[in-house]
Amino acid sequence: MKILKASANHIKEIIEIDREAFPKPWSKKLWLKELSRTERSYCVAAEDGKVIGFGGGLLAGEDFHITTIAVQESHLSKGVATNIMIKLLEEAIAIGANHLTLEVRIGNLPAQALYRKFGMAPAGIRRAYYQPDNEDALIMWAHDIHEQPYAEILSSIKRSQESKESITS
């Protein structure tokens, strides 16, 4: 699996995964706009030349806000989202982010477990955030991602991923 900077060349596959993963996917026009914005960071996970997942976010002040992350259903629980998160965090830190935040569906326990692995903790609830079903969002944060203690967390996750990948290849 390779993690690449997302581009317009990936748009068709990104949209397919977006439609599979979310009840209200982004339009092609919105995706193209997001990919062109300099304060945004998007990447794709590719395997055998095919996109199997994507993720992205934006820098707002000192905070990197993950706006979306999704993995093709046939590749869930294979470490794809973890590799995407690693790449997003490396980029966030490189562009000066001090904190990481996101919203996740209150019922999406696998995603919450992933974010907890990256040191994120619940900080609040956004009522009826997700449409059209009015599901609440759990707001999660990780602070001081530019500091050494967080670098150690990220390094540990990377080593674990590399170990898993060398076993399966």
N, C-alpha and C positions, 0 to 999 in steps of 0.2 A: 504494500500500500504506500502511495506517495501522497503527501499533502502539498498542494500547489496553490498559488495565488489564483483566486477566481477571476475569470475574464468573460467577456461576451461569448467566447467560443464554447463556454460551458453552460450557457443559458438554457438551452433546451433540456439538458439533463437535470439541471438545478430545478427548473419548473416542474418537471415530472416528479421529482422527489418531494418538492414542496406540496404538490397536490395530493400526494400519497400520505404525507405526514400531518398536514394541517387542514382543519375544516374550512378555513378562510385563507387560501394561499395568496401570495403576492402576484400581481400582474407582471407580464413581461416588461411593460413600460417602467414599473417601479423597480424591478430587478436591474434593468439597464441603468437607471438613474442611480441606484445604490452603488453599483459596481464602479460608476464613474466618479463618485464623490471622494475627494482626497482625505477627508477625516473619517472615512469608513475603512474597515479592513475585513475582507471576505476571503475565505479559502475553500477549497474542495478537497475531498479525499478521493483518490482515483486508484482503481485496481484494474490491471490489464487494459489501461486506456479508457476506462469507463468511470464516470462519476458515481460514487456510492454514498456520498454524504457531503454536507456543506455546513458552514457556520460563518458568522460574522458579527461585527459590532462596530461601535463608534466611540471615539474619545470625546468626552464632554468635560472640559476642565481637567481635573485630575482623575476622573472616573472613566473607566472603560466599561461600556454598557454592552453586554452581549444581546444582540437583537434577535438572532435566530440561530438555530442549530437543528439539523435533521439528518437522519441516516436512512437509507433505503431499507425497507422492512426486512428484506432477505439478508441484510448485513448487521442487524441489531445484535447486541451483546458480543460483538467481535472486536471491541476496542476502537472502533472507528471514531466515535464521539470523543473518546479520551484523546486520541491523536489530534483531532480538530481542536479541542480545548488547549492542548499543549501549544499548538501553533498560534492560536489566538492570544494566549497569554504571553508568549515570547514576543509577539508583535506589539501587544499592549504595553509591555514593559519597555520595549525599544523606543516607542513613541512618547514615553513619559508618563504613563498611567501610574498612579499610586494606589488606586482602589479598583475593585472589580464588582460589578453588579449585574443583576438580571431579574426577570420575572419568569416564574415557571408555574405551570398549572398545578393547583393544589393537589390534584389527583395523580400527577405524574411522578410516582415514587421512584422509578428507575432514574429519571433525570435528576431528581433531587439528590439521590445517592451519588450520582456522578459529580454534581456540584459540591457536595460535602467533601468528597475525596480531594477536591481542589481547594479545600479550606474555607469554603463558603458557608455562611450561617444564616438562618432565617432572621429577618429584621422587621417584617411586617406583612400585611395582607392588603392587596388591592381588590376590593369587592367587585364582582361581576366584570372583571377585566377582560376575560376572553369571550369573544362573540363568535357565533350567535347563541351559544348555550349559557352565557352568563356565569361561567365558572370563575371562581376566585383565583387570583395569582398570589403565590408566595414570593415575596421580595427577598432576595438573598444577596449578601455582601461578603467580600473578602477585603481586608484592609492591609495596607502597607505591602503590596505585592512587589514593590521595588526593593524591599529590604531583604537581608540575608536569611532570616527564618523562612520567608516564603520561597526564596530561591531553593532552599533545602527541600521543601515540600515538592516543588516542581521537579527538581532533580530526581527525587525518589520516584515520582510517578513516571518520569521518562525512563529511568532504569528498569522499572517494572514492565513497562510496555516493550522495551527493547528485548528483555528476557523472554516475554511471551511470544514475540514475533520470531525470535531465533528458534524457539522450540517448535513453532508451527511451520517453519519454512524448510 
